[in-house]
Amino acid sequence: MFSLLTFLITISIVVVFHEWGHYLAARYYGVKVERFSLGFGKVLYQRKDKRGTEWAISMLPLGGYVMPLAEPSPSDPTYRPGQSIIEKTSWQRIVIYAAGPAFSFLLGILIYTGFNWYGTQEPVAYLAAPPSTSAAAQAGVLEGDLLVSVNGQEVPSWTDAVEELLEPMTLGQVVDLGLQGQSGQLRQVQLQFERHEGSFEQVNLLAQAGLTLRAPRPFFSSIIAGGPAERAGLQANDQIISIDGEPITNASQLLTVIKEHPEQAISMMVLREGLTTSVVVTPMAFTTPEGETVGRVNATIGAQYDEVLVRHGLVQGIVKAVDKTWDTAWFSLRMMGKMLTGEVSLKNISGPVTIADYSGKVASYGLDRFIQFIALISISIGVLNLLPVPGLDGGQMVINFIEMVRGRPLPEEVMGVVARMGYGLLLLLMVFAFSNDISRLLGLH
């Protein structure tokens, strides 16, 4: 239910903004808009404004549309010459069709600009030790290296690094990494990503290449009164360095050691306010519902990645947002091209079911991630609608461009064939998308 709700919110915002672009462009050129609908099919709610536009909510929430007056309507007493879209020049119609994708990109730019200005806390790109057989290990990546640049582009955070690595890791390319070692020395390494066949669903290409964040050192976020941790003198925010001389590098490791020592004293080296101190604690014995006896210290374990505030100024924030929107759109186009040539599997085409699933998952990570997901979907919708397929905005733009060059409309029989081919392609795309969605649900990908 949560995924359905987030999906409806996502689609509603994305569709309304896209169609708003068509609406404003049509109104600018004096075209009467008969209906602005959120959703398709049977109209559930409608309201007509003083300009004669019917604002509607329809039954199927999988998109929406703006319906301009198609032909002159002299019999309508409210009709004024020039109000139908057919009466406009080819160039004006091109602008009207292009306004939808333009507004889709604009929404992405606005969202990214807002985050750039406000700033976000992002994890610093300290790298974990790569597996010895991984591409990262072979390239010379070491534990604790700070990833500072990708192909010469500075990356202030892990999030920025992942964005820069998205294309090379997806397409199996070579990438130049700028690293700063624990000694502070800078160096360059070259990493070759392996090309992945099939769906990218549930595939961590970075982890496969050996590029992962270094796990944060665990700490006790709170101490329960009267428990073994309090009796031993442990305090909230104590960071665990080692136990019985063995380094502790992550929360899972700390939890495992505690569980394995019920009623056994263990020596913890902790970092407290910049100073190290040794604490001896004896975990109490606890019997799980499965009958297993494990150790507990009655303290909450936390782990926090090193973070950096990524924020940009007034102009730079806009420039960065435009660049990110362009890079996202261009990457989407390249992926579509790779699918057509067979270099990327068609299994990566997603439909509304997958979008709904992802929207719910992303929203569970926080409002900021969900809003950025909306920006991504909006850009994707803009790219999709620019494809030169009749029935999409891009196809209509191509037809009107041809008519502008010819100086007259295309013959009706030609338009009929083009329309049938276009809608056939759209139907084929929908079949692929839904079949992939079903395959994902059934675990077949």
C-alpha distance (Angstrom), angle and dihedral (degrees) to the residues before:
residue distance angle dihedral
M1 . . .
F2 3.81 . .
S3 3.82 91.4 .
L4 3.81 90.1 49.2
L5 3.80 90.9 51.8
T6 3.81 93.9 48.4
F7 3.81 89.6 45.7
L8 3.82 91.7 53.7
I9 3.81 90.7 47.9
T10 3.81 91.4 48.9
I11 3.80 95.9 47.0
S12 3.80 92.9 43.2
I13 3.80 93.7 53.7
V14 3.81 94.5 42.0
V15 3.82 95.2 45.8
V16 3.79 96.0 43.7
F17 3.81 91.5 51.2
H18 3.82 92.4 46.8
E19 3.79 94.3 47.8
W20 3.79 90.7 43.1
G21 3.79 87.1 65.2
H22 3.81 91.2 54.9
Y23 3.81 90.7 45.7
L24 3.80 95.8 51.3
A25 3.81 93.1 45.8
A26 3.81 91.5 48.9
R27 3.79 91.4 48.7
Y28 3.82 90.4 47.4
Y29 3.80 90.4 58.8
G30 3.78 93.0 43.2
V31 3.81 97.4 -106.4
K32 3.78 114.1 151.9
V33 3.80 112.1 -124.6
E34 3.79 109.3 -146.6
R35 3.81 97.5 -173.2
F36 3.79 140.0 9.5
S37 3.79 106.7 -167.1
L38 3.77 132.7 -175.4
G39 3.80 103.0 -154.2
F40 3.79 132.7 3.5
G41 3.79 135.3 -96.4
K42 3.77 127.7 27.9
V43 3.81 114.4 21.3
L44 3.80 110.8 -119.1
Y45 3.79 98.1 179.0
Q46 3.79 132.8 12.9
R47 3.77 140.1 174.0
K48 3.80 127.3 -178.8
D49 3.79 120.6 -145.2
K50 3.80 128.2 -149.1
R51 3.82 91.2 -91.6
G52 3.80 91.2 60.1
T53 3.83 96.3 -106.6
E54 3.79 114.9 141.2
W55 3.82 111.5 -142.3
A56 3.80 107.8 -156.1
I57 3.79 145.0 176.6
S58 3.80 112.1 -150.9
M59 3.78 133.8 -160.3
L60 3.84 103.1 -105.7
P61 3.83 109.6 61.0
L62 3.82 94.8 -160.9
G63 3.79 98.5 109.4
G64 3.76 138.0 -41.3
Y65 3.76 143.4 -128.1
V66 3.78 147.5 -143.3
M67 3.81 113.4 -135.2
P68 3.82 112.3 -156.8
L69 3.79 121.3 -167.0
A70 3.81 101.3 -84.6
E71 3.82 102.7 -164.2
P72 3.83 136.2 19.3
S73 3.81 110.5 -85.8
P74 3.84 108.5 -160.2
S75 3.82 90.9 167.2
D76 3.81 90.7 63.1
P77 3.83 108.3 88.5
T78 3.84 90.1 -149.9
Y79 3.81 93.3 53.7
R80 3.80 118.6 112.1
P81 3.84 122.8 -167.5
G82 3.82 111.0 -95.1
Q83 3.82 96.1 28.0
S84 3.84 95.6 112.2
I85 3.78 121.5 83.1
I86 3.81 92.1 -129.4
E87 3.81 88.7 64.7
K88 3.80 91.9 59.7
T89 3.78 124.8 91.7
S90 3.79 120.3 -99.1
W91 3.80 89.9 -109.0
Q92 3.81 92.3 53.0
R93 3.79 90.9 50.2
I94 3.82 90.0 49.4
V95 3.81 89.4 54.5
I96 3.82 91.7 48.5
Y97 3.82 92.0 51.5
A98 3.81 92.9 43.4
A99 3.80 93.2 50.8
G100 3.83 92.4 74.5
P101 3.83 96.7 58.4
A102 3.82 89.1 39.0
F103 3.79 90.2 57.8
S104 3.81 90.4 46.3
F105 3.80 88.7 57.3
L106 3.81 90.2 42.7
L107 3.80 90.8 57.4
G108 3.79 89.6 53.8
I109 3.79 91.0 48.9
L110 3.81 92.6 48.7
I111 3.81 93.0 49.9
Y112 3.80 94.5 46.2
T113 3.81 91.3 45.2
G114 3.80 90.6 53.2
F115 3.80 91.8 52.4
N116 3.81 91.5 45.1
W117 3.79 91.1 53.7
Y118 3.80 96.4 41.7
G119 3.79 94.9 42.1
T120 3.80 130.8 -137.1
Q121 3.79 133.1 -131.6
E122 3.80 107.0 -119.2
P123 3.82 131.4 178.1
V124 3.79 116.4 -100.5
A125 3.82 111.3 -115.9
Y126 3.82 99.4 -113.3
L127 3.81 105.6 154.8
A128 3.77 128.2 -135.3
A129 3.80 122.1 -131.3
P130 3.82 105.4 -79.0
P131 3.84 120.0 -131.7
S132 3.79 109.7 -92.8
T133 3.82 93.4 -115.9
S134 3.81 95.8 46.3
A135 3.78 126.5 108.7
A136 3.82 90.0 -115.6
A137 3.82 92.5 55.8
Q138 3.80 91.2 47.9
A139 3.80 89.3 50.0
G140 3.82 90.7 54.2
V141 3.80 102.5 -103.5
L142 3.82 111.3 158.7
E143 3.79 134.1 -162.4
G144 3.80 111.4 -87.0
D145 3.81 94.8 21.3
L146 3.79 112.9 147.3
L147 3.81 112.2 -135.1
V148 3.82 104.0 -138.0
S149 3.82 103.9 164.6
V150 3.80 142.9 15.9
N151 3.82 117.0 -154.8
G152 3.79 88.8 -18.4
Q153 3.81 93.5 -51.5
E154 3.81 113.2 123.5
V155 3.82 113.7 -122.1
P156 3.82 113.2 -163.3
S157 3.82 93.1 -175.6
W158 3.79 143.2 20.4
T159 3.81 89.8 -104.2
D160 3.81 90.7 57.3
A161 3.81 89.8 46.7
V162 3.81 92.4 53.0
E163 3.81 90.5 50.3
E164 3.80 91.1 52.6
L165 3.81 91.7 45.4
L166 3.82 94.7 47.9
E167 3.79 97.4 90.5
P168 3.84 99.9 40.5
M169 3.81 93.6 45.5
T170 3.83 92.1 46.3
L171 3.79 94.9 47.3
G172 3.81 97.0 37.8
Q173 3.81 97.5 -113.9
V174 3.80 136.8 155.5
V175 3.80 115.1 -100.3
D176 3.82 133.1 -168.9
L177 3.80 113.9 -135.7
G178 3.79 124.8 -161.7
L179 3.81 110.0 -149.1
Q180 3.78 134.7 -174.0
G181 3.79 113.1 -155.0
Q182 3.79 125.2 -143.4
S183 3.81 88.2 -97.0
G184 3.81 89.4 58.7
Q185 3.81 95.1 -110.2
L186 3.82 116.7 140.2
R187 3.78 122.7 -137.3
Q188 3.81 140.6 163.5
V189 3.81 125.9 -127.3
Q190 3.78 131.2 180.0
L191 3.81 120.5 -136.3
Q192 3.80 127.8 -167.8
F193 3.80 114.8 -150.6
E194 3.78 115.8 -149.5
R195 3.78 116.2 -120.7
H196 3.80 111.2 -109.7
E197 3.80 121.0 -140.9
G198 3.79 122.2 -151.2
S199 3.78 130.2 6.0
F200 3.81 122.3 -5.4
E201 3.81 89.1 -147.2
Q202 3.82 110.8 131.7
V203 3.81 91.2 -7.4
N204 3.81 117.7 131.4
L205 3.79 102.4 -156.1
L206 3.80 93.2 178.0
A207 3.80 92.7 53.7
Q208 3.81 90.1 47.2
A209 3.80 88.4 54.9
G210 3.82 90.7 47.6
L211 3.81 97.3 -109.6
T212 3.79 108.7 131.6
L213 3.78 135.8 139.9
R214 3.77 117.1 -95.3
A215 3.79 108.1 -107.0
P216 3.81 112.2 -109.1
R217 3.78 118.4 -112.1
P218 3.83 109.1 -102.8
F219 3.80 125.4 -118.4
F220 3.78 138.3 -179.0
S221 3.80 105.9 -100.3
S222 3.83 93.6 -173.5
I223 3.81 138.0 5.7
I224 3.82 120.7 -141.4
A225 3.80 112.8 -134.2
G226 3.79 116.0 -108.5
G227 3.79 95.6 14.3
P228 3.82 130.8 121.9
A229 3.82 92.2 -95.5
E230 3.81 93.5 55.6
R231 3.81 93.0 44.0
A232 3.81 89.3 52.9
G233 3.79 91.2 52.9
L234 3.79 98.3 -109.1
Q235 3.81 115.2 154.8
A236 3.79 136.8 -157.6
N237 3.82 112.7 -84.1
D238 3.81 93.1 24.2
Q239 3.81 105.9 149.8
I240 3.80 115.8 -142.2
I241 3.80 113.9 -131.0
S242 3.81 102.0 168.1
I243 3.82 144.2 -15.9
D244 3.80 119.5 -142.2
G245 3.79 88.1 -15.0
E246 3.82 95.3 -53.3
P247 3.85 113.8 120.1
I248 3.80 115.0 -116.8
T249 3.82 111.8 -145.5
N250 3.80 104.7 168.6
A251 3.80 143.9 20.3
S252 3.80 93.9 -108.6
Q253 3.79 91.3 56.8
L254 3.83 91.8 49.1
L255 3.80 92.1 49.3
T256 3.81 91.5 49.3
V257 3.81 93.2 51.8
I258 3.81 92.3 49.8
K259 3.81 92.2 48.5
E260 3.80 91.7 50.4
H261 3.85 93.8 55.9
P262 3.81 110.3 58.5
E263 3.83 110.3 169.6
Q264 3.83 89.7 -2.6
A265 3.80 122.9 118.2
I266 3.79 115.5 -121.7
S267 3.79 128.4 -174.0
M268 3.79 115.7 -131.1
M269 3.79 124.1 -165.1
V270 3.82 105.8 -152.6
L271 3.80 134.8 -176.0
R272 3.81 111.5 -133.5
E273 3.80 121.9 177.4
G274 3.79 91.5 -24.7
L275 3.83 95.4 -47.8
T276 3.82 128.7 98.9
T277 3.76 121.6 -131.7
S278 3.80 135.7 172.8
V279 3.81 119.9 -122.6
V280 3.80 126.8 -176.2
V281 3.80 113.9 -149.9
T282 3.80 130.9 175.9
P283 3.83 112.4 -151.0
M284 3.79 114.0 -137.1
A285 3.81 118.9 -122.0
F286 3.80 116.6 -105.7
T287 3.79 127.6 -178.4
T288 3.80 115.0 -141.4
P289 3.84 123.1 -144.0
E290 3.82 86.3 -101.7
G291 3.81 90.1 59.8
E292 3.82 96.4 -107.5
T293 3.80 119.0 138.9
V294 3.80 112.6 -136.6
G295 3.77 137.0 167.2
R296 3.80 125.8 -104.1
V297 3.81 132.1 -177.6
N298 3.84 97.4 -171.6
A299 3.79 96.4 -120.2
T300 3.78 133.2 117.9
I301 3.79 114.7 -116.2
G302 3.78 118.9 -143.9
A303 3.79 135.8 -180.0
Q304 3.78 126.3 -164.8
Y305 3.79 126.2 -172.8
D306 3.79 117.4 -134.9
E307 3.79 104.5 -96.5
V308 3.77 137.3 -162.3
L309 3.80 129.1 -160.9
V310 3.80 107.5 -119.6
R311 3.80 109.4 -159.3
H312 3.80 134.3 151.7
G313 3.78 134.3 -158.6
L314 3.79 128.3 -108.3
V315 3.82 99.2 -82.8
Q316 3.80 97.9 27.3
G317 3.80 90.3 51.2
I318 3.80 90.7 58.1
V319 3.81 93.4 43.5
K320 3.81 91.4 49.9
A321 3.82 90.7 49.0
V322 3.80 92.3 50.5
D323 3.82 90.8 47.7
K324 3.80 91.9 49.3
T325 3.80 92.3 48.2
W326 3.80 91.2 48.7
D327 3.81 92.8 46.8
T328 3.82 91.2 49.2
A329 3.81 92.9 48.5
W330 3.81 93.7 45.2
F331 3.81 91.6 47.9
S332 3.82 89.8 51.5
L333 3.80 90.6 51.9
R334 3.79 91.8 48.6
M335 3.80 90.9 50.2
M336 3.81 90.1 51.5
G337 3.78 89.6 50.9
K338 3.82 91.1 49.2
M339 3.81 89.2 51.9
L340 3.80 91.0 53.2
T341 3.81 91.4 50.7
G342 3.80 92.9 44.7
E343 3.81 95.1 -115.2
V344 3.82 90.5 116.8
S345 3.80 122.6 38.6
L346 3.81 120.1 -106.8
K347 3.81 85.4 -134.1
N348 3.80 86.8 84.5
I349 3.82 92.2 69.9
S350 3.81 106.8 108.5
G351 3.78 131.4 -158.9
P352 3.80 135.6 -162.6
V353 3.80 94.0 -74.2
T354 3.80 92.3 59.3
I355 3.81 91.6 43.4
A356 3.81 89.4 52.2
D357 3.81 90.8 49.7
Y358 3.80 92.9 48.7
S359 3.80 93.4 45.0
G360 3.81 90.3 56.5
K361 3.80 93.1 46.9
V362 3.79 93.6 47.2
A363 3.81 92.8 46.2
S364 3.81 89.3 54.5
Y365 3.82 88.2 63.6
G366 3.80 92.4 58.6
L367 3.77 144.6 -72.2
D368 3.80 93.8 -83.6
R369 3.83 92.3 57.3
F370 3.80 90.9 46.3
I371 3.81 92.7 52.1
Q372 3.80 90.8 49.7
F373 3.81 88.6 49.5
I374 3.81 88.3 55.9
A375 3.82 88.3 53.8
L376 3.81 90.4 52.0
I377 3.82 92.8 49.8
S378 3.80 91.0 46.7
I379 3.81 91.6 53.5
S380 3.81 90.4 46.8
I381 3.82 90.6 51.7
G382 3.80 89.1 50.3
V383 3.80 91.9 52.2
L384 3.79 93.1 45.5
N385 3.80 92.4 51.6
L386 3.80 91.9 51.4
L387 3.80 92.3 62.0
P388 3.83 110.1 116.1
V389 3.80 93.2 -115.5
P390 3.83 119.9 127.4
G391 3.78 108.1 -114.0
L392 3.80 90.6 41.5
D393 3.79 126.3 82.5
G394 3.80 91.8 -108.7
G395 3.79 92.2 54.8
Q396 3.80 91.8 50.7
M397 3.79 90.1 49.0
V398 3.82 91.2 52.9
I399 3.81 92.2 49.0
N400 3.79 92.0 50.3
F401 3.80 91.4 46.1
I402 3.82 90.0 54.2
E403 3.80 89.9 48.7
M404 3.80 90.1 49.2
V405 3.81 90.8 53.1
R406 3.85 92.8 44.5
G407 3.77 92.6 45.4
R408 3.81 91.6 -134.7
P409 3.83 138.6 60.3
L410 3.79 121.9 -83.8
P411 3.82 115.6 -100.6
E412 3.80 114.6 -88.1
E413 3.81 93.1 -120.2
V414 3.81 90.2 54.3
M415 3.81 91.4 48.5
G416 3.81 89.6 50.3
V417 3.81 92.9 54.0
V418 3.81 92.4 44.4
A419 3.79 91.6 49.5
R420 3.80 93.1 50.2
M421 3.81 91.4 48.6
G422 3.79 91.3 47.8
Y423 3.78 95.9 50.0
G424 3.80 89.3 44.3
L425 3.80 90.1 56.6
L426 3.81 91.2 47.7
L427 3.79 90.5 50.5
L428 3.81 90.2 50.0
L429 3.82 89.9 50.3
M430 3.80 90.7 50.8
V431 3.80 90.9 50.0
F432 3.82 91.0 52.2
A433 3.80 91.8 46.9
F434 3.80 95.9 49.4
S435 3.80 93.7 42.2
N436 3.81 89.8 51.9
D437 3.81 89.9 48.4
I438 3.80 90.9 52.1
S439 3.81 91.4 46.3
R440 3.81 90.1 53.0
L441 3.80 91.6 49.7
L442 3.81 90.2 51.0
G443 3.80 92.2 45.8
L444 3.80 93.5 -117.6
H445 3.82 95.5 130.9
